[in-house]
Amino acid sequence: GTINSRSIPVPVLGIMMATSLALGEYHSCAALTGGTIECWGANDRGQLGNGTFVSSSVPVSVSSITTAVSISSQGDNRYGGHSCALLTGGSLQCWGANTYGQLGDGTITSGSSVPVSVSNITTATSIAVGAYHTCAVLTSATIKCWGRGNFGQLGNGTKESSASLLVSCITTASSVAAGRYHTCAMLVGGSIKCWGHNYGGRLGDGTQADRTSPVT
């Protein structure tokens, strides 16, 4: 309920039955046991998902979501942030910034203040949100990514942005995680492959070269 920084934990008002939590750069979201989602914080790109662009220091309900299984969020201080929810049955909905098509509905806009459906994905098992891109693991153990691809973070062998692309050579994915400009997948058996921006060696392949396709 405030905008004061805190050096010790404080309770989030009204949140008692959270099942998952996701943090953007300037906003936070929680999925609740009943399948709804509440978000709080900055809202300049609609990242709270409540139909407004007004920031809130207390949780507000995300519009029209009643079957959420999990949530992922990310952000950037120039272009806002976005969040995506995995719903029962395997479909996805996203809201917030959409400057590179990261919401996955086939549009490029400044942002959506209400959730929009991700096109052509109905079998997702997990979701990961980067600064300007989004990835999902499917029941086929493959991964699809969409949004900005300037460092190869979509994993399709190019540095082009796209509405939805299958990641090259990934067929045994169990989960996916997204950083600001890179992505990593955990595979069945416990190995990991990564792709995208490799500054500082964040892809773990012993180089600092950007990768447009997954490397071990």
C-alpha positions in Angstrom: 0.0 0.0 0.0 3.0 2.3 -0.1 5.9 3.3 -2.4 8.5 3.1 0.4 11.5 0.9 0.0 11.7 -1.8 2.7 14.8 -3.5 4.2 12.7 -6.2 5.9 9.8 -8.2 4.4 6.3 -6.8 4.6 3.0 -8.7 3.8 1.4 -8.1 0.4 -2.0 -6.8 1.2 -4.9 -9.2 0.6 -2.8 -12.1 -0.8 -3.4 -15.2 1.3 -3.7 -18.1 -1.1 -0.9 -17.7 -3.7 0.3 -20.7 -5.7 3.0 -19.0 -7.8 4.8 -15.7 -7.9 6.4 -13.7 -10.7 8.4 -10.5 -10.7 8.9 -7.9 -13.4 11.2 -5.0 -13.2 8.6 -2.7 -11.7 5.6 -5.0 -11.1 4.7 -8.2 -9.3 2.0 -10.8 -9.9 0.7 -13.8 -8.0 -1.5 -16.7 -9.1 -4.1 -17.7 -6.5 -5.6 -21.1 -5.6 -8.9 -20.3 -7.3 -7.2 -19.7 -10.7 -7.2 -15.9 -10.6 -4.2 -13.6 -10.8 -3.5 -10.4 -8.9 -0.7 -7.9 -9.8 0.7 -4.7 -8.3 3.2 -2.0 -9.1 3.9 0.0 -12.2 1.3 -0.1 -15.0 2.5 2.3 -17.7 2.2 -0.5 -20.3 -0.8 -2.3 -18.8 1.3 -4.8 -17.0 -1.2 -5.1 -14.2 -3.7 -6.5 -16.6 -6.8 -4.8 -15.1 -7.9 -2.8 -18.0 -6.1 0.5 -16.9 -2.7 2.1 -17.2 -2.8 3.3 -13.6 -0.2 2.0 -11.2 -1.2 0.4 -8.0 0.6 -0.1 -4.7 -1.9 -2.8 -3.7 -2.9 -6.0 -5.7 -5.5 -5.7 -8.4 -7.2 -8.5 -10.2 -6.1 -9.4 -13.7 -9.2 -9.2 -16.0 -10.9 -12.4 -17.2 -8.4 -15.0 -15.9 -10.0 -17.7 -13.8 -8.1 -20.9 -14.6 -4.4 -19.9 -14.1 -1.9 -22.6 -13.3 1.2 -20.5 -13.2 2.6 -17.1 -14.2 5.8 -15.6 -15.5 6.8 -11.9 -15.6 9.7 -9.8 -16.8 10.4 -6.1 -17.4 12.6 -3.4 -18.9 13.0 0.2 -17.7 12.5 1.6 -21.2 9.5 -0.3 -22.5 7.6 -1.5 -19.5 7.1 -5.2 -18.9 4.8 -8.0 -19.6 3.4 -11.1 -17.9 2.0 -14.4 -19.3 -0.2 -17.0 -17.6 -0.4 -20.7 -18.3 -4.1 -21.8 -18.1 -5.7 -25.1 -17.4 -5.7 -27.1 -20.6 -2.4 -25.6 -22.0 -3.5 -22.3 -23.5 -1.7 -19.0 -22.7 -2.7 -15.4 -22.1 -0.3 -12.4 -21.9 -0.6 -8.7 -21.1 1.5 -5.6 -20.8 4.2 -4.3 -23.2 4.0 -5.5 -26.7 6.6 -3.4 -28.6 8.1 -6.5 -30.3 5.1 -8.8 -30.4 6.0 -10.5 -27.1 2.3 -11.0 -26.1 2.0 -13.5 -28.9 -1.3 -12.4 -30.4 0.1 -11.4 -33.8 0.1 -7.7 -33.1 2.8 -5.1 -32.3 1.5 -2.4 -30.0 2.8 -0.3 -27.1 0.9 -2.6 -24.7 -2.4 -4.3 -23.8 -4.0 -3.6 -20.4 -6.0 -6.8 -20.5 -4.9 -10.4 -21.2 -4.8 -11.5 -24.9 -4.6 -15.1 -26.1 -1.3 -16.4 -27.5 -2.1 -17.6 -31.0 -1.7 -21.3 -32.0 -0.6 -22.6 -28.6 -3.0 -25.0 -26.8 -0.6 -27.6 -25.4 1.8 -25.5 -23.2 3.2 -27.1 -20.0 5.3 -24.1 -18.8 6.0 -20.5 -19.7 8.9 -18.1 -19.4 9.0 -14.4 -20.0 12.1 -12.4 -21.1 12.4 -8.6 -21.4 11.0 -8.6 -24.9 10.4 -12.3 -25.7 8.4 -15.2 -24.4 8.9 -19.0 -24.6 6.7 -22.0 -23.8 7.4 -25.7 -23.4 4.8 -27.8 -25.2 3.5 -31.3 -24.4 5.6 -32.5 -27.3 8.7 -31.5 -25.3 9.5 -28.8 -27.9 9.7 -25.1 -27.3 8.2 -22.2 -29.1 9.4 -18.6 -28.6 8.1 -15.3 -29.9 8.9 -11.5 -29.7 12.3 -9.9 -30.1 15.1 -11.9 -31.5 17.9 -9.4 -31.9 20.5 -11.5 -30.0 19.1 -14.9 -31.1 17.0 -15.4 -28.0 14.2 -17.0 -30.0 16.6 -19.9 -30.8 15.5 -20.4 -34.4 18.9 -19.8 -36.0 18.3 -16.1 -36.8 18.3 -12.7 -35.1 15.0 -11.7 -36.4 11.8 -11.0 -34.4 8.8 -13.3 -34.9 5.3 -14.0 -33.9 6.0 -17.6 -33.0 8.9 -19.9 -33.8 10.0 -23.4 -32.9 13.4 -23.5 -31.2 16.0 -25.4 -33.2 16.9 -29.0 -32.2 15.0 -29.0 -28.8 12.8 -32.1 -28.6 13.2 -33.2 -25.0 12.6 -30.0 -23.0 11.2 -30.3 -19.5 11.3 -26.6 -18.6 12.4 -23.2 -19.9 13.8 -20.0 -18.3 14.2 -16.6 -19.9 16.6 -13.8 -19.1 16.6 -10.3 -20.5 18.1 -11.4 -23.8 18.8 -15.1 -23.5 16.9 -18.3 -22.9 17.8 -21.7 -21.4 16.0 -25.0 -21.5 16.4 -28.0 -19.1 16.2 -31.2 -20.9 14.9 -34.6 -19.8 17.9 -36.2 -18.0 19.1 -32.9 -16.5 21.3 -31.4 -19.2 20.8 -27.7 -20.2 20.9 -25.9 -23.5 21.0 -22.1 -23.9 20.8 -19.5 -26.7 20.8 -15.7 -27.2 23.0 -13.0 -25.8 26.2 -14.4 -24.3 27.9 -11.3 -22.7 29.9 -12.5 -19.7 29.5 -16.1 -20.8 25.9 -16.5 -19.5 25.2 -19.3 -22.0 27.7 -21.5 -20.3 29.4 -22.9 -23.4 32.8 -21.5 -22.6 32.6 -18.5 -25.0 31.1 -15.1 -25.1 29.7 -15.4 -28.6 26.0 -14.9 -29.1 24.1 -18.0 -30.2 21.0 -18.1 -32.4 20.5 -21.8 -31.8 20.8 -23.8 -28.6 24.3 -24.8 -27.3 25.1 -27.2 -24.5 
